[in-house]
Amino acid sequence: MRAARKLSVVPDCPQPETPIKPVKYGAAPWSRLPPTPPAHEISIRARAQSLLSRDGHRAELPDYESALRIIEEATQHG
């Protein structure tokens, strides 16, 4: 088994000091993909889709506002 390599600082290094670029998340600016909704919105929409699905047929994924209404109605009716 090899020993771990030790890193050391090189004095007068010719590599320029450049600032580190921040990490960008999501699709590339030139991509045509729609923005991804946050995880909590996806879970609410998936729950509403599950409530709407019947007899082994998957319902369409509702938008966020409709999903909130569907879940609220389902919890009121028991």
PEQUIPE-V237027 format. One record per residue. N is the residue number from 1. RES is the residue in one letter. OMEGA is omega in radians with two decimals (999 if undefined). Layout:
BEGIN
n = [N & N]
res = [RES & RES]
omega = [OMEGA & OMEGA]
END
This chain:
BEGIN
n = [1 & 2 & 3 & 4 & 5 & 6 & 7 & 8 & 9 & 10 & 11 & 12 & 13 & 14 & 15 & 16 & 17 & 18 & 19 & 20 & 21 & 22 & 23 & 24 & 25 & 26 & 27 & 28 & 29 & 30 & 31 & 32 & 33 & 34 & 35 & 36 & 37 & 38 & 39 & 40 & 41 & 42 & 43 & 44 & 45 & 46 & 47 & 48 & 49 & 50 & 51 & 52 & 53 & 54 & 55 & 56 & 57 & 58 & 59 & 60 & 61 & 62 & 63 & 64 & 65 & 66 & 67 & 68 & 69 & 70 & 71 & 72 & 73 & 74 & 75 & 76 & 77 & 78]
res = [M & R & A & A & R & K & L & S & V & V & P & D & C & P & Q & P & E & T & P & I & K & P & V & K & Y & G & A & A & P & W & S & R & L & P & P & T & P & P & A & H & E & I & S & I & R & A & R & A & Q & S & L & L & S & R & D & G & H & R & A & E & L & P & D & Y & E & S & A & L & R & I & I & E & E & A & T & Q & H & G]
omega = [-3.12 & 3.05 & 3.14 & 3.12 & 3.11 & 3.11 & 3.11 & -3.14 & 3.11 & 3.13 & 3.14 & -3.14 & -3.12 & -3.12 & -3.11 & 3.08 & 3.11 & 3.12 & 3.14 & 3.14 & 3.11 & 3.13 & 3.10 & -3.13 & 3.08 & -3.10 & 3.10 & -3.10 & -3.10 & -3.11 & -3.13 & 3.14 & 3.09 & 3.12 & -3.13 & 3.12 & 3.09 & -3.06 & -3.10 & 3.09 & 3.12 & -3.11 & 3.10 & 3.13 & 3.13 & 3.10 & 3.11 & 3.10 & 3.12 & 3.12 & -3.12 & -3.09 & -3.11 & 3.01 & 3.09 & 3.11 & -3.11 & 3.09 & 3.07 & 3.12 & -3.11 & 3.05 & -3.00 & -3.10 & 3.10 & -3.14 & 3.10 & 3.11 & -3.12 & -3.14 & 3.13 & 3.12 & -3.13 & -3.13 & 3.12 & -3.10 & 3.05 & 999]
END
